[in-house]
Amino acid sequence: MNQVRQEAAMTNARQLIEKVNEHCFEKCVPKPGTSLSSGETTCFTQCMEKYMQAWNTVSKQYIARLKRESTSGGATGGMF
């Protein structure tokens, strides 16, 4: 069971990185070059921080819901 949780956590981390790249990099770096400008770096950093904050909020709420359901005996689903 612990291995399943670790694999789920790794999958979630990969998804987070993919989404950050998909949304933030494409938004902030329209024409990739050999290095990022200061504006691109600032944009990317702010976008990434907002995205991760939202991801953490959703994850915490989801975990809290799973805990409530498991303690009430009404768990109807798993992590997937």
PDB file of N, CA, C and O in Angstrom:
ATOM      1  N   MET A   1       0.824  -1.188   0.000  1.00  0.00           N
ATOM      2  CA  MET A   1       0.000   0.000   0.000  1.00  0.00           C
ATOM      3  C   MET A   1       0.871   1.257   0.000  1.00  0.00           C
ATOM      4  O   MET A   1       0.537   2.252  -0.642  1.00  0.00           O
ATOM      5  N   ASN A   2       1.983   1.201   0.722  1.00  0.00           N
ATOM      6  CA  ASN A   2       2.895   2.342   0.770  1.00  0.00           C
ATOM      7  C   ASN A   2       3.493   2.613  -0.607  1.00  0.00           C
ATOM      8  O   ASN A   2       3.663   3.766  -1.003  1.00  0.00           O
ATOM      9  N   GLN A   3       3.810   1.544  -1.331  1.00  0.00           N
ATOM     10  CA  GLN A   3       4.379   1.702  -2.666  1.00  0.00           C
ATOM     11  C   GLN A   3       3.363   2.352  -3.606  1.00  0.00           C
ATOM     12  O   GLN A   3       3.734   3.171  -4.448  1.00  0.00           O
ATOM     13  N   VAL A   4       2.108   1.999  -3.470  1.00  0.00           N
ATOM     14  CA  VAL A   4       1.056   2.594  -4.297  1.00  0.00           C
ATOM     15  C   VAL A   4       0.967   4.091  -4.026  1.00  0.00           C
ATOM     16  O   VAL A   4       0.829   4.887  -4.954  1.00  0.00           O
ATOM     17  N   ARG A   5       1.044   4.468  -2.763  1.00  0.00           N
ATOM     18  CA  ARG A   5       1.000   5.892  -2.408  1.00  0.00           C
ATOM     19  C   ARG A   5       2.197   6.638  -2.985  1.00  0.00           C
ATOM     20  O   ARG A   5       2.057   7.748  -3.497  1.00  0.00           O
ATOM     21  N   GLN A   6       3.373   6.024  -2.899  1.00  0.00           N
ATOM     22  CA  GLN A   6       4.577   6.659  -3.439  1.00  0.00           C
ATOM     23  C   GLN A   6       4.481   6.824  -4.951  1.00  0.00           C
ATOM     24  O   GLN A   6       4.875   7.855  -5.495  1.00  0.00           O
ATOM     25  N   GLU A   7       3.958   5.810  -5.623  1.00  0.00           N
ATOM     26  CA  GLU A   7       3.799   5.895  -7.072  1.00  0.00           C
ATOM     27  C   GLU A   7       2.774   6.964  -7.440  1.00  0.00           C
ATOM     28  O   GLU A   7       2.955   7.689  -8.418  1.00  0.00           O
ATOM     29  N   ALA A   8       1.700   7.063  -6.660  1.00  0.00           N
ATOM     30  CA  ALA A   8       0.694   8.099  -6.913  1.00  0.00           C
ATOM     31  C   ALA A   8       1.291   9.484  -6.693  1.00  0.00           C
ATOM     32  O   ALA A   8       1.003  10.412  -7.449  1.00  0.00           O
ATOM     33  N   ALA A   9       2.115   9.626  -5.669  1.00  0.00           N
ATOM     34  CA  ALA A   9       2.765  10.914  -5.405  1.00  0.00           C
ATOM     35  C   ALA A   9       3.709  11.287  -6.544  1.00  0.00           C
ATOM     36  O   ALA A   9       3.767  12.450  -6.943  1.00  0.00           O
ATOM     37  N   MET A  10       4.443  10.318  -7.067  1.00  0.00           N
ATOM     38  CA  MET A  10       5.342  10.581  -8.198  1.00  0.00           C
ATOM     39  C   MET A  10       4.555  10.973  -9.441  1.00  0.00           C
ATOM     40  O   MET A  10       4.956  11.874 -10.177  1.00  0.00           O
ATOM     41  N   THR A  11       3.449  10.304  -9.669  1.00  0.00           N
ATOM     42  CA  THR A  11       2.599  10.639 -10.814  1.00  0.00           C
ATOM     43  C   THR A  11       2.065  12.053 -10.676  1.00  0.00           C
ATOM     44  O   THR A  11       2.047  12.812 -11.645  1.00  0.00           O
ATOM     45  N   ASN A  12       1.634  12.409  -9.479  1.00  0.00           N
ATOM     46  CA  ASN A  12       1.135  13.766  -9.243  1.00  0.00           C
ATOM     47  C   ASN A  12       2.232  14.802  -9.460  1.00  0.00           C
ATOM     48  O   ASN A  12       1.977  15.863 -10.030  1.00  0.00           O
ATOM     49  N   ALA A  13       3.437  14.507  -9.015  1.00  0.00           N
ATOM     50  CA  ALA A  13       4.553  15.441  -9.200  1.00  0.00           C
ATOM     51  C   ALA A  13       4.860  15.618 -10.684  1.00  0.00           C
ATOM     52  O   ALA A  13       5.103  16.736 -11.140  1.00  0.00           O
ATOM     53  N   ARG A  14       4.850  14.534 -11.428  1.00  0.00           N
ATOM     54  CA  ARG A  14       5.082  14.624 -12.879  1.00  0.00           C
ATOM     55  C   ARG A  14       4.002  15.464 -13.552  1.00  0.00           C
ATOM     56  O   ARG A  14       4.293  16.290 -14.417  1.00  0.00           O
ATOM     57  N   GLN A  15       2.754  15.246 -13.149  1.00  0.00           N
ATOM     58  CA  GLN A  15       1.651  16.016 -13.724  1.00  0.00           C
ATOM     59  C   GLN A  15       1.803  17.496 -13.414  1.00  0.00           C
ATOM     60  O   GLN A  15       1.553  18.340 -14.274  1.00  0.00           O
ATOM     61  N   LEU A  16       2.211  17.815 -12.195  1.00  0.00           N
ATOM     62  CA  LEU A  16       2.412  19.208 -11.819  1.00  0.00           C
ATOM     63  C   LEU A  16       3.478  19.848 -12.696  1.00  0.00           C
ATOM     64  O   LEU A  16       3.284  20.955 -13.200  1.00  0.00           O
ATOM     65  N   ILE A  17       4.591  19.168 -12.883  1.00  0.00           N
ATOM     66  CA  ILE A  17       5.673  19.709 -13.710  1.00  0.00           C
ATOM     67  C   ILE A  17       5.208  19.888 -15.151  1.00  0.00           C
ATOM     68  O   ILE A  17       5.509  20.904 -15.777  1.00  0.00           O
ATOM     69  N   GLU A  18       4.483  18.917 -15.675  1.00  0.00           N
ATOM     70  CA  GLU A  18       3.977  19.022 -17.045  1.00  0.00           C
ATOM     71  C   GLU A  18       3.033  20.208 -17.194  1.00  0.00           C
ATOM     72  O   GLU A  18       3.110  20.947 -18.176  1.00  0.00           O
ATOM     73  N   LYS A  19       2.146  20.391 -16.224  1.00  0.00           N
ATOM     74  CA  LYS A  19       1.185  21.498 -16.295  1.00  0.00           C
ATOM     75  C   LYS A  19       1.875  22.844 -16.160  1.00  0.00           C
ATOM     76  O   LYS A  19       1.522  23.793 -16.860  1.00  0.00           O
ATOM     77  N   VAL A  20       2.848  22.938 -15.274  1.00  0.00           N
ATOM     78  CA  VAL A  20       3.593  24.191 -15.128  1.00  0.00           C
ATOM     79  C   VAL A  20       4.294  24.513 -16.442  1.00  0.00           C
ATOM     80  O   VAL A  20       4.243  25.649 -16.913  1.00  0.00           O
ATOM     81  N   ASN A  21       4.942  23.525 -17.028  1.00  0.00           N
ATOM     82  CA  ASN A  21       5.611  23.753 -18.313  1.00  0.00           C
ATOM     83  C   ASN A  21       4.613  24.147 -19.389  1.00  0.00           C
ATOM     84  O   ASN A  21       4.840  25.083 -20.155  1.00  0.00           O
ATOM     85  N   GLU A  22       3.515  23.427 -19.433  1.00  0.00           N
ATOM     86  CA  GLU A  22       2.507  23.682 -20.458  1.00  0.00           C
ATOM     87  C   GLU A  22       1.936  25.091 -20.337  1.00  0.00           C
ATOM     88  O   GLU A  22       1.854  25.815 -21.329  1.00  0.00           O
ATOM     89  N   HIS A  23       1.547  25.478 -19.142  1.00  0.00           N
ATOM     90  CA  HIS A  23       0.870  26.759 -18.961  1.00  0.00           C
ATOM     91  C   HIS A  23       1.837  27.928 -18.804  1.00  0.00           C
ATOM     92  O   HIS A  23       1.707  28.937 -19.497  1.00  0.00           O
ATOM     93  N   CYS A  24       2.782  27.803 -17.922  1.00  0.00           N
ATOM     94  CA  CYS A  24       3.653  28.936 -17.596  1.00  0.00           C
ATOM     95  C   CYS A  24       4.722  29.180 -18.655  1.00  0.00           C
ATOM     96  O   CYS A  24       4.939  30.322 -19.061  1.00  0.00           O
ATOM     97  N   PHE A  25       5.381  28.139 -19.100  1.00  0.00           N
ATOM     98  CA  PHE A  25       6.451  28.342 -20.075  1.00  0.00           C
ATOM     99  C   PHE A  25       5.883  28.893 -21.373  1.00  0.00           C
ATOM    100  O   PHE A  25       6.432  29.835 -21.944  1.00  0.00           O
ATOM    101  N   GLU A  26       4.787  28.311 -21.840  1.00  0.00           N
ATOM    102  CA  GLU A  26       4.192  28.779 -23.090  1.00  0.00           C
ATOM    103  C   GLU A  26       3.673  30.206 -22.967  1.00  0.00           C
ATOM    104  O   GLU A  26       3.723  30.972 -23.929  1.00  0.00           O
ATOM    105  N   LYS A  27       3.175  30.563 -21.785  1.00  0.00           N
ATOM    106  CA  LYS A  27       2.660  31.914 -21.566  1.00  0.00           C
ATOM    107  C   LYS A  27       3.796  32.929 -21.478  1.00  0.00           C
ATOM    108  O   LYS A  27       3.710  34.014 -22.051  1.00  0.00           O
ATOM    109  N   CYS A  28       4.842  32.581 -20.773  1.00  0.00           N
ATOM    110  CA  CYS A  28       5.890  33.549 -20.427  1.00  0.00           C
ATOM    111  C   CYS A  28       7.069  33.581 -21.396  1.00  0.00           C
ATOM    112  O   CYS A  28       7.814  34.560 -21.429  1.00  0.00           O
ATOM    113  N   VAL A  29       7.241  32.536 -22.172  1.00  0.00           N
ATOM    114  CA  VAL A  29       8.398  32.476 -23.071  1.00  0.00           C
ATOM    115  C   VAL A  29       7.890  32.207 -24.495  1.00  0.00           C
ATOM    116  O   VAL A  29       7.971  31.081 -24.986  1.00  0.00           O
ATOM    117  N   PRO A  30       7.368  33.247 -25.151  1.00  0.00           N
ATOM    118  CA  PRO A  30       6.790  33.039 -26.481  1.00  0.00           C
ATOM    119  C   PRO A  30       7.819  32.668 -27.550  1.00  0.00           C
ATOM    120  O   PRO A  30       7.510  31.927 -28.483  1.00  0.00           O
ATOM    121  N   LYS A  31       9.036  33.182 -27.413  1.00  0.00           N
ATOM    122  CA  LYS A  31      10.094  32.894 -28.389  1.00  0.00           C
ATOM    123  C   LYS A  31      11.346  32.441 -27.639  1.00  0.00           C
ATOM    124  O   LYS A  31      12.202  33.260 -27.307  1.00  0.00           O
ATOM    125  N   PRO A  32      11.452  31.134 -27.371  1.00  0.00           N
ATOM    126  CA  PRO A  32      12.619  30.642 -26.622  1.00  0.00           C
ATOM    127  C   PRO A  32      13.931  30.966 -27.335  1.00  0.00           C
ATOM    128  O   PRO A  32      14.044  30.853 -28.556  1.00  0.00           O
ATOM    129  N   GLY A  33      14.899  31.363 -26.550  1.00  0.00           N
ATOM    130  CA  GLY A  33      16.233  31.636 -27.064  1.00  0.00           C
ATOM    131  C   GLY A  33      17.253  30.862 -26.263  1.00  0.00           C
ATOM    132  O   GLY A  33      16.944  29.825 -25.676  1.00  0.00           O
ATOM    133  N   THR A  34      18.462  31.369 -26.242  1.00  0.00           N
ATOM    134  CA  THR A  34      19.520  30.675 -25.509  1.00  0.00           C
ATOM    135  C   THR A  34      19.427  30.904 -24.010  1.00  0.00           C
ATOM    136  O   THR A  34      19.959  30.116 -23.228  1.00  0.00           O
ATOM    137  N   SER A  35      18.751  31.984 -23.598  1.00  0.00           N
ATOM    138  CA  SER A  35      18.555  32.250 -22.166  1.00  0.00           C
ATOM    139  C   SER A  35      17.260  33.034 -21.985  1.00  0.00           C
ATOM    140  O   SER A  35      16.721  33.601 -22.935  1.00  0.00           O
ATOM    141  N   LEU A  36      16.773  33.053 -20.748  1.00  0.00           N
ATOM    142  CA  LEU A  36      15.539  33.779 -20.439  1.00  0.00           C
ATOM    143  C   LEU A  36      15.858  35.233 -20.107  1.00  0.00           C
ATOM    144  O   LEU A  36      16.862  35.532 -19.460  1.00  0.00           O
ATOM    145  N   SER A  37      14.991  36.123 -20.559  1.00  0.00           N
ATOM    146  CA  SER A  37      15.143  37.525 -20.172  1.00  0.00           C
ATOM    147  C   SER A  37      14.669  37.679 -18.733  1.00  0.00           C
ATOM    148  O   SER A  37      14.052  36.769 -18.181  1.00  0.00           O
ATOM    149  N   SER A  38      14.953  38.818 -18.127  1.00  0.00           N
ATOM    150  CA  SER A  38      14.513  39.032 -16.743  1.00  0.00           C
ATOM    151  C   SER A  38      12.988  39.060 -16.671  1.00  0.00           C
ATOM    152  O   SER A  38      12.411  38.578 -15.696  1.00  0.00           O
ATOM    153  N   GLY A  39      12.334  39.610 -17.677  1.00  0.00           N
ATOM    154  CA  GLY A  39      10.870  39.627 -17.707  1.00  0.00           C
ATOM    155  C   GLY A  39      10.291  38.232 -17.816  1.00  0.00           C
ATOM    156  O   GLY A  39       9.304  37.911 -17.154  1.00  0.00           O
ATOM    157  N   GLU A  40      10.902  37.399 -18.653  1.00  0.00           N
ATOM    158  CA  GLU A  40      10.446  36.017 -18.798  1.00  0.00           C
ATOM    159  C   GLU A  40      10.652  35.241 -17.502  1.00  0.00           C
ATOM    160  O   GLU A  40       9.795  34.454 -17.098  1.00  0.00           O
ATOM    161  N   THR A  41      11.783  35.465 -16.860  1.00  0.00           N
ATOM    162  CA  THR A  41      12.073  34.789 -15.592  1.00  0.00           C
ATOM    163  C   THR A  41      11.064  35.181 -14.529  1.00  0.00           C
ATOM    164  O   THR A  41      10.548  34.323 -13.812  1.00  0.00           O
ATOM    165  N   THR A  42      10.778  36.477 -14.421  1.00  0.00           N
ATOM    166  CA  THR A  42       9.805  36.964 -13.439  1.00  0.00           C
ATOM    167  C   THR A  42       8.427  36.390 -13.722  1.00  0.00           C
ATOM    168  O   THR A  42       7.753  35.904 -12.814  1.00  0.00           O
ATOM    169  N   CYS A  43       8.009  36.445 -14.973  1.00  0.00           N
ATOM    170  CA  CYS A  43       6.701  35.913 -15.364  1.00  0.00           C
ATOM    171  C   CYS A  43       6.602  34.429 -15.028  1.00  0.00           C
ATOM    172  O   CYS A  43       5.613  33.981 -14.449  1.00  0.00           O
ATOM    173  N   PHE A  44       7.628  33.675 -15.394  1.00  0.00           N
ATOM    174  CA  PHE A  44       7.618  32.235 -15.163  1.00  0.00           C
ATOM    175  C   PHE A  44       7.582  31.920 -13.672  1.00  0.00           C
ATOM    176  O   PHE A  44       6.838  31.040 -13.238  1.00  0.00           O
ATOM    177  N   THR A  45       8.378  32.633 -12.894  1.00  0.00           N
ATOM    178  CA  THR A  45       8.423  32.400 -11.450  1.00  0.00           C
ATOM    179  C   THR A  45       7.071  32.685 -10.809  1.00  0.00           C
ATOM    180  O   THR A  45       6.587  31.886 -10.007  1.00  0.00           O
ATOM    181  N   GLN A  46       6.463  33.805 -11.149  1.00  0.00           N
ATOM    182  CA  GLN A  46       5.165  34.162 -10.572  1.00  0.00           C
ATOM    183  C   GLN A  46       4.079  33.179 -10.998  1.00  0.00           C
ATOM    184  O   GLN A  46       3.245  32.776 -10.187  1.00  0.00           O
ATOM    185  N   CYS A  47       4.093  32.802 -12.259  1.00  0.00           N
ATOM    186  CA  CYS A  47       3.110  31.840 -12.756  1.00  0.00           C
ATOM    187  C   CYS A  47       3.268  30.500 -12.047  1.00  0.00           C
ATOM    188  O   CYS A  47       2.285  29.893 -11.623  1.00  0.00           O
ATOM    189  N   MET A  48       4.505  30.045 -11.923  1.00  0.00           N
ATOM    190  CA  MET A  48       4.784  28.769 -11.277  1.00  0.00           C
ATOM    191  C   MET A  48       4.335  28.789  -9.810  1.00  0.00           C
ATOM    192  O   MET A  48       3.742  27.822  -9.332  1.00  0.00           O
ATOM    193  N   GLU A  49       4.615  29.880  -9.102  1.00  0.00           N
ATOM    194  CA  GLU A  49       4.222  29.983  -7.698  1.00  0.00           C
ATOM    195  C   GLU A  49       2.708  29.953  -7.546  1.00  0.00           C
ATOM    196  O   GLU A  49       2.189  29.289  -6.649  1.00  0.00           O
ATOM    197  N   LYS A  50       1.999  30.661  -8.407  1.00  0.00           N
ATOM    198  CA  LYS A  50       0.532  30.652  -8.351  1.00  0.00           C
ATOM    199  C   LYS A  50      -0.016  29.267  -8.656  1.00  0.00           C
ATOM    200  O   LYS A  50      -0.928  28.790  -7.981  1.00  0.00           O
ATOM    201  N   TYR A  51       0.541  28.630  -9.668  1.00  0.00           N
ATOM    202  CA  TYR A  51       0.073  27.307 -10.067  1.00  0.00           C
ATOM    203  C   TYR A  51       0.307  26.293  -8.956  1.00  0.00           C
ATOM    204  O   TYR A  51      -0.566  25.476  -8.663  1.00  0.00           O
ATOM    205  N   MET A  52       1.478  26.345  -8.341  1.00  0.00           N
ATOM    206  CA  MET A  52       1.787  25.404  -7.260  1.00  0.00           C
ATOM    207  C   MET A  52       0.924  25.670  -6.030  1.00  0.00           C
ATOM    208  O   MET A  52       0.513  24.730  -5.349  1.00  0.00           O
ATOM    209  N   GLN A  53       0.649  26.928  -5.742  1.00  0.00           N
ATOM    210  CA  GLN A  53      -0.215  27.262  -4.613  1.00  0.00           C
ATOM    211  C   GLN A  53      -1.622  26.702  -4.842  1.00  0.00           C
ATOM    212  O   GLN A  53      -2.221  26.130  -3.932  1.00  0.00           O
ATOM    213  N   ALA A  54      -2.140  26.868  -6.049  1.00  0.00           N
ATOM    214  CA  ALA A  54      -3.461  26.324  -6.367  1.00  0.00           C
ATOM    215  C   ALA A  54      -3.447  24.800  -6.291  1.00  0.00           C
ATOM    216  O   ALA A  54      -4.381  24.195  -5.763  1.00  0.00           O
ATOM    217  N   TRP A  55      -2.402  24.183  -6.810  1.00  0.00           N
ATOM    218  CA  TRP A  55      -2.270  22.722  -6.778  1.00  0.00           C
ATOM    219  C   TRP A  55      -2.265  22.225  -5.333  1.00  0.00           C
ATOM    220  O   TRP A  55      -2.939  21.246  -5.010  1.00  0.00           O
ATOM    221  N   ASN A  56      -1.510  22.894  -4.467  1.00  0.00           N
ATOM    222  CA  ASN A  56      -1.436  22.502  -3.058  1.00  0.00           C
ATOM    223  C   ASN A  56      -2.778  22.654  -2.365  1.00  0.00           C
ATOM    224  O   ASN A  56      -3.159  21.801  -1.563  1.00  0.00           O
ATOM    225  N   THR A  57      -3.501  23.725  -2.660  1.00  0.00           N
ATOM    226  CA  THR A  57      -4.816  23.938  -2.058  1.00  0.00           C
ATOM    227  C   THR A  57      -5.769  22.817  -2.448  1.00  0.00           C
ATOM    228  O   THR A  57      -6.462  22.259  -1.597  1.00  0.00           O
ATOM    229  N   VAL A  58      -5.802  22.494  -3.718  1.00  0.00           N
ATOM    230  CA  VAL A  58      -6.675  21.419  -4.192  1.00  0.00           C
ATOM    231  C   VAL A  58      -6.261  20.083  -3.579  1.00  0.00           C
ATOM    232  O   VAL A  58      -7.119  19.306  -3.159  1.00  0.00           O
ATOM    233  N   SER A  59      -4.972  19.810  -3.525  1.00  0.00           N
ATOM    234  CA  SER A  59      -4.485  18.548  -2.953  1.00  0.00           C
ATOM    235  C   SER A  59      -4.866  18.416  -1.482  1.00  0.00           C
ATOM    236  O   SER A  59      -5.304  17.352  -1.046  1.00  0.00           O
ATOM    237  N   LYS A  60      -4.701  19.493  -0.719  1.00  0.00           N
ATOM    238  CA  LYS A  60      -5.052  19.454   0.708  1.00  0.00           C
ATOM    239  C   LYS A  60      -6.537  19.184   0.898  1.00  0.00           C
ATOM    240  O   LYS A  60      -6.922  18.403   1.768  1.00  0.00           O
ATOM    241  N   GLN A  61      -7.371  19.825   0.091  1.00  0.00           N
ATOM    242  CA  GLN A  61      -8.810  19.605   0.204  1.00  0.00           C
ATOM    243  C   GLN A  61      -9.180  18.174  -0.174  1.00  0.00           C
ATOM    244  O   GLN A  61     -10.045  17.564   0.454  1.00  0.00           O
ATOM    245  N   TYR A  62      -8.532  17.651  -1.186  1.00  0.00           N
ATOM    246  CA  TYR A  62      -8.797  16.282  -1.618  1.00  0.00           C
ATOM    247  C   TYR A  62      -8.396  15.285  -0.534  1.00  0.00           C
ATOM    248  O   TYR A  62      -9.136  14.343  -0.246  1.00  0.00           O
ATOM    249  N   ILE A  63      -7.239  15.490   0.058  1.00  0.00           N
ATOM    250  CA  ILE A  63      -6.772  14.608   1.133  1.00  0.00           C
ATOM    251  C   ILE A  63      -7.707  14.696   2.334  1.00  0.00           C
ATOM    252  O   ILE A  63      -8.035  13.676   2.940  1.00  0.00           O
ATOM    253  N   ALA A  64      -8.135  15.899   2.678  1.00  0.00           N
ATOM    254  CA  ALA A  64      -9.067  16.066   3.800  1.00  0.00           C
ATOM    255  C   ALA A  64     -10.373  15.330   3.522  1.00  0.00           C
ATOM    256  O   ALA A  64     -10.946  14.707   4.416  1.00  0.00           O
ATOM    257  N   ARG A  65     -10.833  15.405   2.290  1.00  0.00           N
ATOM    258  CA  ARG A  65     -12.067  14.709   1.924  1.00  0.00           C
ATOM    259  C   ARG A  65     -11.891  13.199   2.041  1.00  0.00           C
ATOM    260  O   ARG A  65     -12.766  12.511   2.567  1.00  0.00           O
ATOM    261  N   LEU A  66     -10.770  12.683   1.557  1.00  0.00           N
ATOM    262  CA  LEU A  66     -10.515  11.246   1.670  1.00  0.00           C
ATOM    263  C   LEU A  66     -10.475  10.802   3.124  1.00  0.00           C
ATOM    264  O   LEU A  66     -10.999   9.743   3.468  1.00  0.00           O
ATOM    265  N   LYS A  67      -9.851  11.611   3.981  1.00  0.00           N
ATOM    266  CA  LYS A  67      -9.786  11.269   5.406  1.00  0.00           C
ATOM    267  C   LYS A  67     -11.170  11.265   6.033  1.00  0.00           C
ATOM    268  O   LYS A  67     -11.502  10.369   6.810  1.00  0.00           O
ATOM    269  N   ARG A  68     -11.981  12.268   5.697  1.00  0.00           N
ATOM    270  CA  ARG A  68     -13.347  12.323   6.237  1.00  0.00           C
ATOM    271  C   ARG A  68     -14.149  11.106   5.804  1.00  0.00           C
ATOM    272  O   ARG A  68     -14.857  10.497   6.607  1.00  0.00           O
ATOM    273  N   GLU A  69     -14.031  10.758   4.529  1.00  0.00           N
ATOM    274  CA  GLU A  69     -14.779   9.613   4.019  1.00  0.00           C
ATOM    275  C   GLU A  69     -14.303   8.301   4.635  1.00  0.00           C
ATOM    276  O   GLU A  69     -15.110   7.412   4.906  1.00  0.00           O
ATOM    277  N   SER A  70     -13.002   8.178   4.857  1.00  0.00           N
ATOM    278  CA  SER A  70     -12.501   6.923   5.418  1.00  0.00           C
ATOM    279  C   SER A  70     -12.867   6.789   6.893  1.00  0.00           C
ATOM    280  O   SER A  70     -13.105   5.678   7.366  1.00  0.00           O
ATOM    281  N   THR A  71     -12.917   7.899   7.626  1.00  0.00           N
ATOM    282  CA  THR A  71     -13.283   7.813   9.043  1.00  0.00           C
ATOM    283  C   THR A  71     -14.780   7.624   9.229  1.00  0.00           C
ATOM    284  O   THR A  71     -15.216   7.060  10.233  1.00  0.00           O
ATOM    285  N   SER A  72     -15.572   8.092   8.266  1.00  0.00           N
ATOM    286  CA  SER A  72     -17.017   7.925   8.393  1.00  0.00           C
ATOM    287  C   SER A  72     -17.477   6.584   7.828  1.00  0.00           C
ATOM    288  O   SER A  72     -18.647   6.221   7.949  1.00  0.00           O
ATOM    289  N   GLY A  73     -16.552   5.854   7.212  1.00  0.00           N
ATOM    290  CA  GLY A  73     -16.902   4.552   6.658  1.00  0.00           C
ATOM    291  C   GLY A  73     -17.627   4.655   5.334  1.00  0.00           C
ATOM    292  O   GLY A  73     -18.121   3.655   4.813  1.00  0.00           O
ATOM    293  N   GLY A  74     -17.694   5.854   4.789  1.00  0.00           N
ATOM    294  CA  GLY A  74     -18.428   6.045   3.547  1.00  0.00           C
ATOM    295  C   GLY A  74     -17.545   6.253   2.347  1.00  0.00           C
ATOM    296  O   GLY A  74     -17.968   6.864   1.365  1.00  0.00           O
ATOM    297  N   ALA A  75     -16.348   5.768   2.403  1.00  0.00           N
ATOM    298  CA  ALA A  75     -15.440   5.934   1.262  1.00  0.00           C
ATOM    299  C   ALA A  75     -15.984   5.151   0.081  1.00  0.00           C
ATOM    300  O   ALA A  75     -16.182   3.938   0.152  1.00  0.00           O
ATOM    301  N   THR A  76     -16.220   5.872  -1.003  1.00  0.00           N
ATOM    302  CA  THR A  76     -16.787   5.223  -2.180  1.00  0.00           C
ATOM    303  C   THR A  76     -15.803   5.123  -3.318  1.00  0.00           C
ATOM    304  O   THR A  76     -16.103   4.522  -4.349  1.00  0.00           O
ATOM    305  N   GLY A  77     -14.620   5.709  -3.146  1.00  0.00           N
ATOM    306  CA  GLY A  77     -13.658   5.670  -4.240  1.00  0.00           C
ATOM    307  C   GLY A  77     -12.252   5.681  -3.715  1.00  0.00           C
ATOM    308  O   GLY A  77     -12.011   5.912  -2.530  1.00  0.00           O
ATOM    309  N   GLY A  78     -11.340   5.433  -4.599  1.00  0.00           N
ATOM    310  CA  GLY A  78      -9.935   5.455  -4.236  1.00  0.00           C
ATOM    311  C   GLY A  78      -9.286   6.716  -4.746  1.00  0.00           C
ATOM    312  O   GLY A  78      -9.939   7.738  -4.957  1.00  0.00           O
ATOM    313  N   MET A  79      -7.996   6.624  -4.937  1.00  0.00           N
ATOM    314  CA  MET A  79      -7.261   7.781  -5.429  1.00  0.00           C
ATOM    315  C   MET A  79      -7.462   7.970  -6.919  1.00  0.00           C
ATOM    316  O   MET A  79      -7.178   9.046  -7.446  1.00  0.00           O
ATOM    317  N   PHE A  80      -7.945   6.951  -7.607  1.00  0.00           N
ATOM    318  CA  PHE A  80      -8.030   7.050  -9.059  1.00  0.00           C
ATOM    319  C   PHE A  80      -9.450   6.955  -9.515  1.00  0.00           C
ATOM    320  O   PHE A  80      -9.720   7.019 -10.714  1.00  0.00           O
TER     321      PHE A  80
END
